[in-house]
């Protein structure tokens, strides 16, 4: 286990104090309906999802395994006060010079009103990067929100509902023989979701709404990856393109398909002074459970909106971010984005775009691998706003 030196501890304590102070201030000043419950839905899954790329080596020292753990706390009207912990174990599955780093992420939280979630997220490379395996597993109970479907749904006080959910995915990627991609893979997915309590959300009393009672889903799909980033945790140069399509056949409670396209580019004006760009599209076709519809918001896309504030069959957004370190291990970012949802791509309404902007602080948690502990504050249309923190950049 890598020990954290005294200076790092001091910086980390200061960063954590800043985060906790911001959360306390934010929770006392935010409007009731516009607080984004980012952590309880996104943090554990998304912290560790990125596919690792080749890192610049410094002799053999960077090949040594490393572990970093961190605590966190947050407050929302749904979860009340919650405490959790997470960590990331980084290692190499071989001795090849250009082997990408594998990682196993884990995390969990528990709140004062009995919400909880635990997750394990292995991302593994073997055989000179020719084999990549990703197998996230999560289980929990938490409160979500549903405002209806479309890009103009009203904001009201009774949007909450609670669910129990267990999900697991297995992705096996190998170098492809076609498409000229860096990797292509097969995806197996299982998801079991139960609507535990609708509270006073009248929209969920509609028996014709797909997923109104939850669902058991089995998915089979494929994905393609093109990756030229110089570092996956804090890229200065290169790009990343990801395409995924998953089909949910008749053995599932609902029959539908989902597609995802994620394109990123990075340009540095000087070392670690980086402009990052992201174009993201997600689409669903068929009888899709409402909670699996493409959703605007969250800690990765359109920060400032509750993840799912707007949902529909099609979602497209674009965002940009400037990142830099300004003093030793401390850094900052500023970001902005625009996006919307629609019933299909043809009906996408540019006149009703949603906008988001904000900024955040960074603490260089793992210097060799350049892993940041981050805190962002995002703002959107109509008083929407959110606070987010975790490991790694948003994109």
N, C-alpha and C positions, 0 to 999 in steps of 0.2 A: 504494500500500500504506500502511495506517495505521501510523505508528510508535508504539511503546509507550514512554511516558515513564519517567523514572528510578524514580519511586515505584511505578509499576505493576510494573516489573521486580523491585523489592525484594519486593513482596507476592507476585509470582508465584514467585520463588525460594523464599520461605518456604513457600508452599503446596505446591510440588513436593517440597521436603524433607520436609514433613509426610506427604505421600502415600507417598513412598518408605520413610520410617521405619515407617509403619504397615504397609506390605506386608511388610517384612522381619520385623517383630515378629509379624505375623499368620501368615506362612508358617512361622515357627519354633514357633508355639504351637498351630496348628490341627490337628484330628484329620485323619488321612489321607483318610477317606471323606467329610468334610463340607465341604471347601473348594469354593466355587462358582467354576467357570471362566467368569466372566461376560464378560470382555473378548473372549476368543477366539471367542465365538459371537455376541455381541450388539452390542458397542460401535460398530462401524463402520456397521452397518445402521441402528441405532436413533438414533444421535446426530442424524441429519439427516432423519428421516422426517416430523417434524411439518409440517403444512401452514401456511405463514406467513400471518399475518393483518395487518390494517392497524395500523401503528404511529403513535403520536402524533408529529407532526413538530415540529421546532424550526427554522422557516424552511425553507431549502433544504439546510441542512447535512447533515441525516440522509439526504438523497437520494444523497449521495456513496457510491461503493462502498467496502467495507472488507474486509480480509482478516485472519484470525487463524489462526496455526498453533500447534501444541503437541506436545511429545514425551510419551511415557508408557512405563512399564515395569511388568511384572507377573510374578508367579510362581505356578504351580500344579503339582501333581504330574504333570499330563498334559503341559503345555507346557514345564515347567521355566522358566528365566529367559527372558523375551521383551522385546524393545524395538520400539517403533513410533513412528509420527508421524501426525498428522492435521491437518486444517485445514478452514476454512469461509470461502468467499468470498460476501459478501452484496452484492447490487446491485439496481437497479430496471430493469425492462424497458421503461420509458417515463417520461414526465414528468407523468402524471396525479397530482393531489394525494393521492388516496386509494389509489393503487396499492400493493398488498402487496409486501414485499421478496422477491425471488428469492434463491436460494442454491445454491451448488454445494459439496457436502461431499466430502471424500476422506480416505482413511486406509489404513494398512497396518502390518503387524507381521511380525517374523520371530523365531523362538525358537531356543534352543540345541539343541533336538532336531528342528529342521527343519520345524516348523509355520509356516505363513504364511497371510496373507489380505490381499487388496487390494480396495478398493471405491471406486466413484465414484457420487455420489448427487445429481443435479441436481433441483431443485424450482423451476419457473419460472412466472412470471405475466406475462400480456400482455393488451393491449386492455382496460384498466380492470378487471382481474380477471375478465374474461369467459372467459379461456382459461387453464387451469392444466395444466402438463405435469410429470409426475414419471417419472424413468427410472433407477432404481437398477440398478447392475451390480456383481457381486462374483465373485471367484474365489479358491479357496484349498484348503488341506489342513489339517485339524485333527482333534483327538481329541474325541469326544463320549462320552456315557454313555447306556446303556439299561438300566433296571431292570425292564422289563416294563410291562404295561398294568393300570391300576386304581389305586385310592386307598389301597391297603394293601400295596404291593410291598415286599419286604424289601430291606434295604441290605446289599450284599455287595461284595467287593473286586474282582470281575472284570466290572464293568459297562462297561468302556471298549471303544470301537471307533473306527476312524479312517476318514475319508472324503475323497474329492476332490469338490469341488462347484463348478459354475458356474451362476449364476442371473441372470436379467435380467427386468425388468418394465417395461411401458410403461402409464402411466395418463394418460388425456386427459380432463379435466373441463371442462364448460361449464355456464353457468346453465341449470337444468332448466325444462321446461315443466310439470312435475308434481311431486308429493311436497312442494312448498313448501320444498325444501332450498336452501341457498346455492349448492351445486354438485353436479352428478352427473357420473359419468364412465364410461368404458369401460376395462376392464383386460385387457391381454394379458400372459401370463406364460409364461416358459420356465425349466425347472429340470432340470439333469442332475447326478445324484448317484451316485457309485460307492463302494461299501463296499470300502475298500482292505484293511483288516485287522480281523478280529473279535477278535484277541487270544485271551483265554480266556473270552469271553462266550458261554456255552452257549446263551443265549436266542436268539442270532442264527444258530444252527445249524439252526433250524426252517425248512424250505423252504416251509412254508405261511404264514409270517409275511409280510405284504405289505411289500415294500421290503427284504427280507433281503439282496438283492444290490445295492440302490440302484434307481434308476428314472429314466426320462426322462419329463417331464411337460409338457403344454401346457395352459394355463388360459385361460379366457375368462369375464369377469365384469363386475360393475358396482359402483359405490360411491356413497354419498350423504354429504354433509358439511353440518352446521349449525355455524356458528362465530361466536360473539359475543365472543370474548376481546379484551381491550383491548391485549394484547401477547402474542405467541406464545412468546417465550422466558422471560418471567417475568410471567404474567398476575396482575393484582390482582382483576379482576372479569370476569364473563361466564361462558360455557360453551362446550363443544365436544362434539358428537355425531358419531360416524362409524359408518356401516354398510357392510359389504362382503360380497358373495357371489361366489364363483368356482367354476366348474364345470370339471372335468377330464374331457373326453370320451374316447371309445374310441381316439383316435389316441395317447393317453398309454398308458404301460405299465399304469396302474391307472385305473379309472373311479370317481370320487368327487366330492364337493362340500364346500366349506368356507364357513362363515359367521362373521363377526366383528362385534361391537357394542361400541363404546368410548364411554362417556359420562363427561364431566368437568364440574365446577363449581368456581368460584373466588370467595372472599369475603375482602375485606381489612378488618381491624379498624382499621388505619391504613395509610398508604402503605408498601408493601413488607413488611407484616406480614400474611401471607396464610394462610388455611385452604384447602386444595385437597382435592377429593373425586373419586374415580374408581370407576366400576362397569364391569366388563369381562366379556364373555361370548364364548366361541369354541366352535364346534360343527363336527363332521365327520360326513358321511353317505356310506356306500359303502365300497369297498375302499381304505382310506387307508394309504399307506406309514407304517410305525411312526414314522419321524422327522418326519412331517408332522402327526401327531396333536396336538390341543391339549395344551399342555404348561404345567404349573405351575412358576413360578420365573423367574429371570432378573433383569436390571437394571431392568425397567420394572414388572413385576407380581410381587408376593410376593418382594421382595428378601430374601435369606437362604437361598433354595433354589436348587440347581443348576437351570438351565433344562432342564426335562424330568425332574426327580426323580420326578414323577408325571405320567402321560399317560393319556388316554382319549378317547372320542369327544366328550365335553362337558366344558367348563371354565368355572367362574364364580368371580369374586372381587370383593371390594370393599376399597378402601384409602383412608386419609386421611393428610394431611401438613400440618404447620405449618412455614412458611418465614419467615425474616426476616434482614435484614442487621443486624449488631451493631456493626461498626466499619469505617468507610470502605468498602472493597471486600469485606470479609469478612462471611460470613453462615453460618447453620446451618439445619438442618431436623431434625425428628423425625417419624417415620412409624409406621403400624401397618396391618395388613391381615389379611383372612381369606379363604380360598377352598378349593376342592376340585375334583376331577375325578370323572366318572362315565361309565357306558356311555351314558346319555342323561339328559335333563333330569329326567324322572320319577324316575330312580334316584338323584338327587343326595342325598348323605348328609350332613345337617347335624350329625349326631352325631360325625362323623369329620373335622370341619373342620381345616384346617391354618392356623396363625397365624404372622404375621411382624411384627417390630418392629425399630426401629433409629434411627439418626441419621446426620448427615453434615455436612461443611463445604462452603462455597461461596466461590469467588473470582470477583468480577465481572470477567470477562475482556474484555468489550466493553461499555463504559459506555453508549454511545448506544443500542445495540440491546438492552442488558440480557441479554447472553449470559453464563451462568455456567460456570465449570469446576467440576465437582463430584466429591466423594468421599463414598460412603456405606458404612456397615457395617450389614448386616442379619442378623437372627437368627430362626430358625424352630424348629419342633418337633424333638425327638429329636437335639439338637446340631447341626442344620443351620445354616450361617452362610456369609456371603459378603461380599466387598469389591468395590466397583464405583467406577469413575470415568470421566469423559468430559465432553462438552459438553451443556448444556441439562438441564432437569429431567427426572425420570423420567416425569412426565405433566403 
